[in-house]
Amino acid sequence: MGKQWVRQEVKKDWLQEVTEDLTVWVSKNQQTAALAAGGILAAVAAIGFFVYRTHAVQSAAWDRLALAEDAYYSGQPEAAAKQIQELVGAYPNSAAASYGLLFQADILYPRGQYKEALENYNKILERGQPQVLQPLALGGSVLAQEAAGQCQPAAQGAQHFLELYADHFLAPQVHASLARCEQTQGLTEQARNAYQKITLQYPDTSWAVWAKKRLDALATGHK
């Protein structure tokens, strides 16, 4: 999804939450509201300021993320990393900061910096928000751990992912990681079961073809 769309949704959610909270309060406290009109107006003004300030902070955070992305795609990875570091430092609780951590992790992973990528994925998981990033961070952590040779925690993370996000688009890739890690650990029967599940759960896909080849290799004693 486009960053502009995400930015608009975040702003809309903040405004909607504040408006709904005020509406609920007034509906439950009509007499108090009528007797304290001046106070209500002051409260509305204060809420308006809060919405404006939150809106401005969210915009600044997303703008900082945009600068990081522009720097990276302009061939300046160090500048991008600096922008993300500043983003997380200045706006630690913003959704943009979590997106920045994911962006940085996805930059670090293909460069072989698995430990650093894993640290970023874990920070997103610790935050617990935004929800849409949780499967991406968990799946990323599984692949980073496998790539770093940490097959036991990778397999545990993969099982956890498949329990929570069985229908996610990353599920086949995480399932494949689980199967490989189990085979690497010498858990041949568990690996065989994982490969078989892949052929059944993702039929007519490249994942099913890949898993069938792995099953054939196991049957003939090859890796």
Secondary structure, 3 states (H helix, E strand, C coil): CCHHHHHHHHHHHHHHHHHHHHHHHHHHCHHHHHHCHHHHHHHHHHHHHHHHHHHHHHHHHHHHHHHHHHHHHCCCHHHHHHHHHHHHHHCCCCHHHHHHHHHHHHHHHHHCCHHHHHHHHHHHHHHCCCHHHHHHHHHHHHHHHHHCCCHHHHHHHHHHHHHHCCCCCCHHHHHHHHHHHHHHCCCHHHHHHHHHHHHHHCCCCHHHHHHHHHHHHHHCCCC
